[in-house]
Amino acid sequence: MSDRRKATTFRLPPAPRGYPIIGNMLQLGKMPHLTLTNLSKTYGPIMSLKLGSTTTILISSSTMAKEVLKTHDEIFVDRPVLDAMRALDHHEYSIAVLPASEKWRYLRKILTMEMFTSQRLNGSQELRQAKVTQLLDHVDKCCENNQTVLVGRASFITSLNFISNTLFSKDVASYDDSHASNEFYELTRGIMVQTGLPNISDYFPSLRWCDPQGLRQKTKLMMEKMAAMIEKIVNQRLQDGTSPTHNDMLDNLLKIQKEDVSEFNRKDLDHFLLLDVVPVRIRCLCIGSASTVGIELPTSYVVRSGLLLFLQMGEKVVTE
């Protein structure tokens, strides 16, 4: 006797005709957002695209977006894992790409409690004002010396130092051009750029083994350097012990780890600080107000939005 089971097949939403192997990739053009808008007029508010060997479902109306993101959010909560995020096995620890499991909920709870509560945000107001003042002082100094202000770099460093003080109670970058003082800045920015680049391995998963563009390897090298810097900071804190002068996020995370090592071990802590906290917080600072939880956008948009935010905050500081 043979056990025959009927294969369950699901009908995909309407889709434009694609090419063999590459699917609809070439049809997106240089302005994919406009192309997708025009396609939605033909194929409706929900349609499917074949990007390489990856099937993608496009939602292009507020009604359908509500169904996906709110009504049926538990079904759609999982995210595809970008190949670059597999460097150092980060995808096995990151709240950004973990499937909706008990571990994911636990990490999300920690992130919310330590970063996005009103008490945390209000408590960092003085620090935000101090960092904006430093930014304005840097701009004044450049003006006095008749030097060009690198706006994107300056706003990014301001965001990064605010975050590092929230985490570690110390600056990790400076406005000068010294490589030694800005390695953390270069690594943070580099990782964000590398993980945001189009990667052929994401469209053709069968090519992951050879990393054709070398993005995963480049990301791995930067992650290793950044992880070593974070490990050094954490080890120093463990030697020094917690202090009332710190009372920062690292102190709280170490307490959580000590109390519940089975759920939150040292590897969880390192990966949590490596990519889940710093880039997330930079995007939150640069895209909206302190109460905004953040959206992932290209780095160029992030730094431009960051400048606007910090100039507005600077005007408020001057007024006060």
Short mmCIF file of the C-alpha atoms (twelve columns), coordinates in Angstrom:
data_MODEL
# 
_entry.id   MODEL 
# 
loop_
_atom_site.group_PDB 
_atom_site.id 
_atom_site.type_symbol 
_atom_site.label_atom_id 
_atom_site.label_alt_id 
_atom_site.label_comp_id 
_atom_site.label_asym_id 
_atom_site.label_seq_id 
_atom_site.Cartn_x 
_atom_site.Cartn_y 
_atom_site.Cartn_z 
_atom_site.pdbx_PDB_model_num 
ATOM 1   C CA . MET A 1   0.000  0.000  0.000   1 
ATOM 2   C CA . SER A 2   1.190  3.461  -0.709  1 
ATOM 3   C CA . ASP A 3   0.270  6.451  1.391   1 
ATOM 4   C CA . ARG A 4   -0.723 9.180  -1.018  1 
ATOM 5   C CA . ARG A 5   -1.353 12.639 0.303   1 
ATOM 6   C CA . LYS A 6   -2.832 15.406 -1.704  1 
ATOM 7   C CA . ALA A 7   -0.459 18.307 -1.983  1 
ATOM 8   C CA . THR A 8   -2.001 21.497 -0.717  1 
ATOM 9   C CA . THR A 9   -1.705 24.292 -3.246  1 
ATOM 10  C CA . PHE A 10  -2.604 27.909 -2.756  1 
ATOM 11  C CA . ARG A 11  -3.504 30.325 -5.494  1 
ATOM 12  C CA . LEU A 12  -1.264 33.375 -5.609  1 
ATOM 13  C CA . PRO A 13  -2.660 36.873 -6.183  1 
ATOM 14  C CA . PRO A 14  -2.590 38.242 -9.748  1 
ATOM 15  C CA . ALA A 15  0.884  38.901 -11.140 1 
ATOM 16  C CA . PRO A 16  2.465  40.505 -14.203 1 
ATOM 17  C CA . ARG A 17  4.110  38.078 -16.589 1 
ATOM 18  C CA . GLY A 18  7.809  37.737 -15.825 1 
ATOM 19  C CA . TYR A 19  10.913 36.412 -17.510 1 
ATOM 20  C CA . PRO A 20  12.382 32.946 -16.969 1 
ATOM 21  C CA . ILE A 21  14.758 32.681 -13.988 1 
ATOM 22  C CA . ILE A 22  14.781 36.405 -13.084 1 
ATOM 23  C CA . GLY A 23  11.002 36.814 -12.894 1 
ATOM 24  C CA . ASN A 24  9.864  40.445 -12.595 1 
ATOM 25  C CA . MET A 25  13.177 41.925 -11.458 1 
ATOM 26  C CA . LEU A 26  13.892 43.898 -14.644 1 
ATOM 27  C CA . GLN A 27  10.363 45.305 -14.705 1 
ATOM 28  C CA . LEU A 28  10.920 47.295 -11.506 1 
ATOM 29  C CA . GLY A 29  13.156 49.832 -13.253 1 
ATOM 30  C CA . LYS A 30  15.084 52.659 -11.596 1 
ATOM 31  C CA . MET A 31  12.030 53.925 -9.680  1 
ATOM 32  C CA . PRO A 32  10.385 50.763 -8.326  1 
ATOM 33  C CA . HIS A 33  7.924  52.639 -6.103  1 
ATOM 34  C CA . LEU A 34  6.346  54.264 -9.174  1 
ATOM 35  C CA . THR A 35  6.443  51.007 -11.124 1 
ATOM 36  C CA . LEU A 36  4.686  49.147 -8.314  1 
ATOM 37  C CA . THR A 37  2.074  51.906 -8.041  1 
ATOM 38  C CA . ASN A 38  1.294  51.610 -11.736 1 
ATOM 39  C CA . LEU A 39  1.199  47.812 -11.575 1 
ATOM 40  C CA . SER A 40  -1.262 47.932 -8.671  1 
ATOM 41  C CA . LYS A 41  -3.667 49.905 -10.868 1 
ATOM 42  C CA . THR A 42  -3.733 46.940 -13.231 1 
ATOM 43  C CA . TYR A 43  -3.486 43.974 -10.856 1 
ATOM 44  C CA . GLY A 44  -5.242 45.332 -7.776  1 
ATOM 45  C CA . PRO A 45  -4.289 46.176 -4.158  1 
ATOM 46  C CA . ILE A 46  -2.728 42.746 -3.577  1 
ATOM 47  C CA . MET A 47  -0.531 41.133 -6.201  1 
ATOM 48  C CA . SER A 48  2.434  38.793 -6.413  1 
ATOM 49  C CA . LEU A 49  5.859  39.315 -7.958  1 
ATOM 50  C CA . LYS A 50  8.609  36.865 -8.737  1 
ATOM 51  C CA . LEU A 51  11.949 38.419 -7.782  1 
ATOM 52  C CA . GLY A 52  14.458 35.843 -8.920  1 
ATOM 53  C CA . SER A 53  13.344 32.592 -7.295  1 
ATOM 54  C CA . THR A 54  11.645 34.435 -4.434  1 
ATOM 55  C CA . THR A 55  7.891  35.000 -4.450  1 
ATOM 56  C CA . THR A 56  6.891  38.383 -3.045  1 
ATOM 57  C CA . ILE A 57  3.405  39.600 -2.182  1 
ATOM 58  C CA . LEU A 58  2.784  43.326 -2.652  1 
ATOM 59  C CA . ILE A 59  0.190  45.178 -0.569  1 
ATOM 60  C CA . SER A 60  -0.635 48.616 -1.967  1 
ATOM 61  C CA . SER A 61  -3.739 49.906 -0.196  1 
ATOM 62  C CA . SER A 62  -4.422 51.084 3.341   1 
ATOM 63  C CA . THR A 63  -7.293 48.608 3.703   1 
ATOM 64  C CA . MET A 64  -5.140 45.621 2.798   1 
ATOM 65  C CA . ALA A 65  -2.244 46.961 4.876   1 
ATOM 66  C CA . LYS A 66  -4.550 47.055 7.911   1 
ATOM 67  C CA . GLU A 67  -5.547 43.442 7.284   1 
ATOM 68  C CA . VAL A 68  -1.900 42.346 7.125   1 
ATOM 69  C CA . LEU A 69  -0.353 44.530 9.834   1 
ATOM 70  C CA . LYS A 70  -3.200 44.618 12.356  1 
ATOM 71  C CA . THR A 71  -6.023 42.131 11.813  1 
ATOM 72  C CA . HIS A 72  -3.809 39.175 10.840  1 
ATOM 73  C CA . ASP A 73  -0.504 40.446 12.228  1 
ATOM 74  C CA . GLU A 74  0.355  37.150 13.958  1 
ATOM 75  C CA . ILE A 75  0.290  35.326 10.622  1 
ATOM 76  C CA . PHE A 76  2.533  37.860 8.891   1 
ATOM 77  C CA . VAL A 77  4.872  38.668 11.778  1 
ATOM 78  C CA . ASP A 78  7.811  36.556 10.522  1 
ATOM 79  C CA . ARG A 79  10.390 38.265 8.326   1 
ATOM 80  C CA . PRO A 80  12.710 36.952 5.629   1 
ATOM 81  C CA . VAL A 81  16.332 36.737 6.759   1 
ATOM 82  C CA . LEU A 82  18.692 38.823 4.640   1 
ATOM 83  C CA . ASP A 83  21.830 36.886 3.779   1 
ATOM 84  C CA . ALA A 84  24.090 39.609 5.214   1 
ATOM 85  C CA . MET A 85  22.308 39.204 8.569   1 
ATOM 86  C CA . ARG A 86  23.511 35.597 8.724   1 
ATOM 87  C CA . ALA A 87  27.041 36.823 9.468   1 
ATOM 88  C CA . LEU A 88  28.196 35.554 12.888  1 
ATOM 89  C CA . ASP A 89  24.860 33.659 13.046  1 
ATOM 90  C CA . HIS A 90  23.252 36.962 14.028  1 
ATOM 91  C CA . HIS A 91  19.902 35.818 12.601  1 
ATOM 92  C CA . GLU A 92  19.676 33.230 15.404  1 
ATOM 93  C CA . TYR A 93  19.759 35.921 18.107  1 
ATOM 94  C CA . SER A 94  18.383 39.100 16.551  1 
ATOM 95  C CA . ILE A 95  14.945 40.363 17.487  1 
ATOM 96  C CA . ALA A 96  14.776 41.905 14.004  1 
ATOM 97  C CA . VAL A 97  14.612 38.559 12.190  1 
ATOM 98  C CA . LEU A 98  13.751 35.879 14.771  1 
ATOM 99  C CA . PRO A 99  10.390 34.165 14.185  1 
ATOM 100 C CA . ALA A 100 7.575  35.024 16.577  1 
ATOM 101 C CA . SER A 101 8.547  32.693 19.412  1 
ATOM 102 C CA . GLU A 102 8.869  32.888 23.187  1 
ATOM 103 C CA . LYS A 103 12.474 34.036 22.792  1 
ATOM 104 C CA . TRP A 104 11.443 36.796 20.386  1 
ATOM 105 C CA . ARG A 105 8.706  38.004 22.760  1 
ATOM 106 C CA . TYR A 106 11.169 37.981 25.661  1 
ATOM 107 C CA . LEU A 107 13.732 40.085 23.750  1 
ATOM 108 C CA . ARG A 108 11.031 42.460 22.532  1 
ATOM 109 C CA . LYS A 109 9.876  42.942 26.123  1 
ATOM 110 C CA . ILE A 110 13.430 43.838 27.203  1 
ATOM 111 C CA . LEU A 111 13.834 46.249 24.284  1 
ATOM 112 C CA . THR A 112 10.548 47.966 25.084  1 
ATOM 113 C CA . MET A 113 11.239 48.276 28.818  1 
ATOM 114 C CA . GLU A 114 14.803 49.516 28.393  1 
ATOM 115 C CA . MET A 115 14.319 51.906 25.478  1 
ATOM 116 C CA . PHE A 116 10.803 52.993 24.665  1 
ATOM 117 C CA . THR A 117 8.977  53.611 27.940  1 
ATOM 118 C CA . SER A 118 7.975  57.196 28.726  1 
ATOM 119 C CA . GLN A 119 10.149 57.123 31.842  1 
ATOM 120 C CA . ARG A 120 13.243 56.181 29.804  1 
ATOM 121 C CA . LEU A 121 12.576 58.763 27.117  1 
ATOM 122 C CA . ASN A 122 11.850 61.558 29.590  1 
ATOM 123 C CA . GLY A 123 14.906 60.632 31.654  1 
ATOM 124 C CA . SER A 124 17.195 61.115 28.668  1 
ATOM 125 C CA . GLN A 125 16.032 64.664 27.907  1 
ATOM 126 C CA . GLU A 126 19.030 66.296 29.590  1 
ATOM 127 C CA . LEU A 127 21.419 64.007 27.713  1 
ATOM 128 C CA . ARG A 128 19.734 64.825 24.389  1 
ATOM 129 C CA . GLN A 129 20.097 68.536 25.069  1 
ATOM 130 C CA . ALA A 130 23.777 68.096 25.933  1 
ATOM 131 C CA . LYS A 131 24.470 66.218 22.692  1 
ATOM 132 C CA . VAL A 132 22.624 68.799 20.603  1 
ATOM 133 C CA . THR A 133 24.673 71.526 22.285  1 
ATOM 134 C CA . GLN A 134 27.853 69.650 21.336  1 
ATOM 135 C CA . LEU A 135 26.630 69.461 17.741  1 
ATOM 136 C CA . LEU A 136 25.945 73.195 17.637  1 
ATOM 137 C CA . ASP A 137 29.355 73.906 19.159  1 
ATOM 138 C CA . HIS A 138 30.937 71.799 16.413  1 
ATOM 139 C CA . VAL A 139 29.052 73.761 13.739  1 
ATOM 140 C CA . ASP A 140 30.136 77.072 15.324  1 
ATOM 141 C CA . LYS A 141 33.758 75.893 15.434  1 
ATOM 142 C CA . CYS A 142 33.657 74.920 11.752  1 
ATOM 143 C CA . CYS A 143 32.206 78.323 10.874  1 
ATOM 144 C CA . GLU A 144 34.905 80.149 12.846  1 
ATOM 145 C CA . ASN A 145 37.641 78.143 11.084  1 
ATOM 146 C CA . ASN A 146 35.944 78.511 7.693   1 
ATOM 147 C CA . GLN A 147 35.587 74.719 7.413   1 
ATOM 148 C CA . THR A 148 32.897 72.716 5.650   1 
ATOM 149 C CA . VAL A 149 30.323 71.066 7.917   1 
ATOM 150 C CA . LEU A 150 29.740 67.440 6.925   1 
ATOM 151 C CA . VAL A 151 26.083 67.478 7.880   1 
ATOM 152 C CA . GLY A 152 25.261 63.774 7.539   1 
ATOM 153 C CA . ARG A 153 28.383 62.682 9.398   1 
ATOM 154 C CA . ALA A 154 27.903 65.216 12.215  1 
ATOM 155 C CA . SER A 155 24.255 64.289 12.816  1 
ATOM 156 C CA . PHE A 156 25.064 60.565 12.704  1 
ATOM 157 C CA . ILE A 157 27.875 60.984 15.262  1 
ATOM 158 C CA . THR A 158 25.563 63.011 17.512  1 
ATOM 159 C CA . SER A 159 22.961 60.227 17.371  1 
ATOM 160 C CA . LEU A 160 25.601 57.572 17.970  1 
ATOM 161 C CA . ASN A 161 27.066 59.329 21.016  1 
ATOM 162 C CA . PHE A 162 23.630 59.848 22.513  1 
ATOM 163 C CA . ILE A 163 22.932 56.136 22.124  1 
ATOM 164 C CA . SER A 164 26.342 55.069 23.469  1 
ATOM 165 C CA . ASN A 165 25.840 57.239 26.555  1 
ATOM 166 C CA . THR A 166 22.415 55.687 27.061  1 
ATOM 167 C CA . LEU A 167 23.992 52.236 26.757  1 
ATOM 168 C CA . PHE A 168 27.508 52.575 28.156  1 
ATOM 169 C CA . SER A 169 27.725 56.090 29.697  1 
ATOM 170 C CA . LYS A 170 30.489 57.081 27.269  1 
ATOM 171 C CA . ASP A 171 31.062 58.621 23.836  1 
ATOM 172 C CA . VAL A 172 32.239 56.262 21.089  1 
ATOM 173 C CA . ALA A 173 32.882 58.823 18.329  1 
ATOM 174 C CA . SER A 174 34.098 62.387 17.905  1 
ATOM 175 C CA . TYR A 175 33.689 65.112 15.314  1 
ATOM 176 C CA . ASP A 176 37.392 65.154 14.390  1 
ATOM 177 C CA . ASP A 177 38.823 62.982 11.625  1 
ATOM 178 C CA . SER A 178 40.853 60.681 13.868  1 
ATOM 179 C CA . HIS A 179 40.342 57.057 12.807  1 
ATOM 180 C CA . ALA A 180 40.955 55.784 16.342  1 
ATOM 181 C CA . SER A 181 38.161 57.930 17.783  1 
ATOM 182 C CA . ASN A 182 35.687 57.116 15.017  1 
ATOM 183 C CA . GLU A 183 36.134 53.387 14.424  1 
ATOM 184 C CA . PHE A 184 32.836 52.618 16.167  1 
ATOM 185 C CA . TYR A 185 31.102 55.186 13.946  1 
ATOM 186 C CA . GLU A 186 32.639 53.732 10.776  1 
ATOM 187 C CA . LEU A 187 31.670 50.183 11.760  1 
ATOM 188 C CA . THR A 188 28.092 51.103 12.717  1 
ATOM 189 C CA . ARG A 189 27.544 52.997 9.501   1 
ATOM 190 C CA . GLY A 190 29.267 50.286 7.456   1 
ATOM 191 C CA . ILE A 191 27.100 47.498 8.862   1 
ATOM 192 C CA . MET A 192 23.926 49.492 8.231   1 
ATOM 193 C CA . VAL A 193 25.000 50.144 4.630   1 
ATOM 194 C CA . GLN A 194 26.081 46.548 3.904   1 
ATOM 195 C CA . THR A 195 22.882 45.009 5.277   1 
ATOM 196 C CA . GLY A 196 20.823 47.478 3.232   1 
ATOM 197 C CA . LEU A 197 22.463 46.826 -0.148  1 
ATOM 198 C CA . PRO A 198 20.650 44.705 -2.765  1 
ATOM 199 C CA . ASN A 199 22.042 41.194 -2.499  1 
ATOM 200 C CA . ILE A 200 21.615 38.624 -5.255  1 
ATOM 201 C CA . SER A 201 21.672 35.864 -2.609  1 
ATOM 202 C CA . ASP A 202 18.382 37.200 -1.220  1 
ATOM 203 C CA . TYR A 203 16.719 36.717 -4.619  1 
ATOM 204 C CA . PHE A 204 18.446 33.417 -5.407  1 
ATOM 205 C CA . PRO A 205 18.902 31.593 -2.053  1 
ATOM 206 C CA . SER A 206 20.635 28.698 -3.821  1 
ATOM 207 C CA . LEU A 207 23.640 31.025 -4.300  1 
ATOM 208 C CA . ARG A 208 24.120 31.735 -0.593  1 
ATOM 209 C CA . TRP A 209 26.870 29.155 -0.289  1 
ATOM 210 C CA . CYS A 210 29.244 31.211 -2.465  1 
ATOM 211 C CA . ASP A 211 28.233 34.721 -1.278  1 
ATOM 212 C CA . PRO A 212 28.628 36.050 -4.869  1 
ATOM 213 C CA . GLN A 213 28.838 39.753 -3.933  1 
ATOM 214 C CA . GLY A 214 30.856 39.164 -0.779  1 
ATOM 215 C CA . LEU A 215 28.369 41.177 1.302   1 
ATOM 216 C CA . ARG A 216 28.046 38.568 4.044   1 
ATOM 217 C CA . GLN A 217 31.827 38.307 4.408   1 
ATOM 218 C CA . LYS A 218 32.246 42.102 4.534   1 
ATOM 219 C CA . THR A 219 29.471 42.344 7.114   1 
ATOM 220 C CA . LYS A 220 31.055 39.543 9.143   1 
ATOM 221 C CA . LEU A 221 34.419 41.329 9.298   1 
ATOM 222 C CA . MET A 222 32.789 44.553 10.501  1 
ATOM 223 C CA . MET A 223 30.588 42.691 12.985  1 
ATOM 224 C CA . GLU A 224 33.627 40.923 14.432  1 
ATOM 225 C CA . LYS A 225 35.435 44.226 15.001  1 
ATOM 226 C CA . MET A 226 32.362 45.854 16.512  1 
ATOM 227 C CA . ALA A 227 31.625 42.801 18.675  1 
ATOM 228 C CA . ALA A 228 35.196 42.921 20.023  1 
ATOM 229 C CA . MET A 229 34.750 46.588 20.985  1 
ATOM 230 C CA . ILE A 230 31.430 45.889 22.705  1 
ATOM 231 C CA . GLU A 231 32.881 42.832 24.467  1 
ATOM 232 C CA . LYS A 232 35.715 44.987 25.820  1 
ATOM 233 C CA . ILE A 233 33.225 47.517 27.209  1 
ATOM 234 C CA . VAL A 234 31.076 44.778 28.782  1 
ATOM 235 C CA . ASN A 235 34.082 43.007 30.333  1 
ATOM 236 C CA . GLN A 236 35.322 46.292 31.794  1 
ATOM 237 C CA . ARG A 237 31.900 46.921 33.319  1 
ATOM 238 C CA . LEU A 238 31.859 43.417 34.804  1 
ATOM 239 C CA . GLN A 239 35.236 44.113 36.418  1 
ATOM 240 C CA . ASP A 240 34.179 47.519 37.726  1 
ATOM 241 C CA . GLY A 241 30.722 46.390 38.808  1 
ATOM 242 C CA . THR A 242 27.534 48.430 38.596  1 
ATOM 243 C CA . SER A 243 27.694 52.010 39.794  1 
ATOM 244 C CA . PRO A 244 25.101 54.665 40.735  1 
ATOM 245 C CA . THR A 245 26.953 57.017 38.380  1 
ATOM 246 C CA . HIS A 246 26.141 54.701 35.486  1 
ATOM 247 C CA . ASN A 247 22.614 53.355 35.936  1 
ATOM 248 C CA . ASP A 248 22.577 52.884 32.179  1 
ATOM 249 C CA . MET A 249 21.116 50.244 29.909  1 
ATOM 250 C CA . LEU A 250 24.188 48.005 30.164  1 
ATOM 251 C CA . ASP A 251 23.845 47.836 33.950  1 
ATOM 252 C CA . ASN A 252 20.201 46.832 33.586  1 
ATOM 253 C CA . LEU A 253 20.955 44.218 30.915  1 
ATOM 254 C CA . LEU A 254 23.681 42.679 33.076  1 
ATOM 255 C CA . LYS A 255 21.207 42.468 35.966  1 
ATOM 256 C CA . ILE A 256 18.671 40.750 33.702  1 
ATOM 257 C CA . GLN A 257 21.329 38.312 32.506  1 
ATOM 258 C CA . LYS A 258 22.381 37.519 36.067  1 
ATOM 259 C CA . GLU A 259 18.805 36.918 37.193  1 
ATOM 260 C CA . ASP A 260 17.697 34.882 34.168  1 
ATOM 261 C CA . VAL A 261 20.754 33.461 32.402  1 
ATOM 262 C CA . SER A 262 18.728 30.632 30.842  1 
ATOM 263 C CA . GLU A 263 16.637 33.119 28.843  1 
ATOM 264 C CA . PHE A 264 19.219 35.862 28.324  1 
ATOM 265 C CA . ASN A 265 22.815 34.630 28.227  1 
ATOM 266 C CA . ARG A 266 26.041 36.441 27.329  1 
ATOM 267 C CA . LYS A 267 25.704 35.652 23.629  1 
ATOM 268 C CA . ASP A 268 22.171 37.075 23.633  1 
ATOM 269 C CA . LEU A 269 23.514 40.197 25.336  1 
ATOM 270 C CA . ASP A 270 26.345 40.683 22.832  1 
ATOM 271 C CA . HIS A 271 24.085 40.297 19.789  1 
ATOM 272 C CA . PHE A 272 21.425 42.460 21.441  1 
ATOM 273 C CA . LEU A 273 23.912 45.324 21.736  1 
ATOM 274 C CA . LEU A 274 25.585 44.587 18.403  1 
ATOM 275 C CA . LEU A 275 22.737 45.269 15.999  1 
ATOM 276 C CA . ASP A 276 19.381 45.239 17.757  1 
ATOM 277 C CA . VAL A 277 19.941 48.364 19.847  1 
ATOM 278 C CA . VAL A 278 22.319 50.769 18.101  1 
ATOM 279 C CA . PRO A 279 20.851 50.862 14.559  1 
ATOM 280 C CA . VAL A 280 17.273 50.725 15.848  1 
ATOM 281 C CA . ARG A 281 17.864 53.659 18.172  1 
ATOM 282 C CA . ILE A 282 19.657 55.677 15.471  1 
ATOM 283 C CA . ARG A 283 16.676 55.266 13.153  1 
ATOM 284 C CA . CYS A 284 14.268 56.242 15.916  1 
ATOM 285 C CA . LEU A 285 16.249 59.397 16.695  1 
ATOM 286 C CA . CYS A 286 16.756 60.417 13.094  1 
ATOM 287 C CA . ILE A 287 13.335 59.761 11.648  1 
ATOM 288 C CA . GLY A 288 10.934 61.254 14.145  1 
ATOM 289 C CA . SER A 289 10.299 62.490 17.628  1 
ATOM 290 C CA . ALA A 290 11.341 60.763 20.847  1 
ATOM 291 C CA . SER A 291 8.019  58.932 20.979  1 
ATOM 292 C CA . THR A 292 8.378  57.459 17.476  1 
ATOM 293 C CA . VAL A 293 9.306  53.793 17.351  1 
ATOM 294 C CA . GLY A 294 10.965 54.128 13.947  1 
ATOM 295 C CA . ILE A 295 10.891 52.944 10.369  1 
ATOM 296 C CA . GLU A 296 13.757 51.559 8.347   1 
ATOM 297 C CA . LEU A 297 14.804 53.967 5.610   1 
ATOM 298 C CA . PRO A 298 17.907 54.474 3.463   1 
ATOM 299 C CA . THR A 299 20.882 55.990 5.265   1 
ATOM 300 C CA . SER A 300 20.777 59.141 3.115   1 
ATOM 301 C CA . TYR A 301 17.210 59.807 4.271   1 
ATOM 302 C CA . VAL A 302 18.116 58.987 7.852   1 
ATOM 303 C CA . VAL A 303 20.922 61.543 8.049   1 
ATOM 304 C CA . ARG A 304 18.873 64.265 6.330   1 
ATOM 305 C CA . SER A 305 15.970 63.676 8.702   1 
ATOM 306 C CA . GLY A 306 18.442 63.575 11.576  1 
ATOM 307 C CA . LEU A 307 19.789 67.024 10.682  1 
ATOM 308 C CA . LEU A 308 16.295 68.484 10.662  1 
ATOM 309 C CA . LEU A 309 15.502 66.891 14.023  1 
ATOM 310 C CA . PHE A 310 18.696 68.106 15.672  1 
ATOM 311 C CA . LEU A 311 18.342 71.629 14.267  1 
ATOM 312 C CA . GLN A 312 14.820 71.769 15.692  1 
ATOM 313 C CA . MET A 313 16.069 70.463 19.035  1 
ATOM 314 C CA . GLY A 314 18.951 72.949 18.888  1 
ATOM 315 C CA . GLU A 315 16.559 75.863 18.429  1 
ATOM 316 C CA . LYS A 316 14.591 74.655 21.444  1 
ATOM 317 C CA . VAL A 317 17.769 74.444 23.542  1 
ATOM 318 C CA . VAL A 318 18.792 77.984 22.532  1 
ATOM 319 C CA . THR A 319 15.307 79.278 23.393  1 
ATOM 320 C CA . GLU A 320 15.420 77.610 26.810  1 
# 
